[in-house]
Amino acid sequence: MNLSYADDMVLLTPAMSALKKLLKICETYAESHGLRYNAKKTELLMFRPQGGHVGAVPPAFLSANKIKRVSQFKYLGHWLTDDLSDGVDVERERRALAVKCNMLGRRFARCTKQVKISLFKAYCQSFYTCSLWVKYTQRTLNTIRVQYNNGFRMLMGLPRHCSASGMFAETRTDGFHAIIRKLVASLAQRVRGTNGILTVVSNRLDCPFQKHWMELHVRAPIQSRM
């Protein structure tokens, strides 16, 4: 399978033999159209089976250059790892959130309360690709939730240990879990409305995507004063 977006290309195969065939097709196409792939920016990621490991893997080449094998890489802003864990991407978003909160706190400290709330909603509630997070520990998710809560406290000048649910209710601002549920629901709606095949797959009760979506909306979010 070939997934392309702008100048990024991803080849997905079930085996190395299939990958080598696709690489050969790419090389042939490039030669016939006067193009050249940058082998230095090309990486190979082998997804590990659950509870297992990947043994010896034969090398893959692109234009006579050996492709570097990695355990994780960033694709369209989202970190993928060989164990399909989302911990690395959650940490990326947590750091980005910390930078945004600190920037708002420094530059807009003298603004009115309503302006600060509007800025927080605009800059700190996007959580890029969070709707794709499906494999993570509760501890990992708590780190970004605490960062979100503390960032809002800092911007609003609230005590560090004030109630998170109380401050969000008072300012009519969505809490962390509410934002996650809304973004996942938005993705689910778009997937179901894309085409017939995706609609059938996403509506299956045994579909991992459907299971994760239901868990987020059915289970009650963990309440915390952190």
Helices and strands as residue ranges (DSSP letters): E 2-5, E 8-11, H 16-32, G 39-41, E 43-45, E 61-62, E 65-66, E 68-70, E 72-75, E 78-81, H 87-107, H 113-124, G 130-132, H 138-156, H 164-170, H 176-192, H 196-202, H 208-218
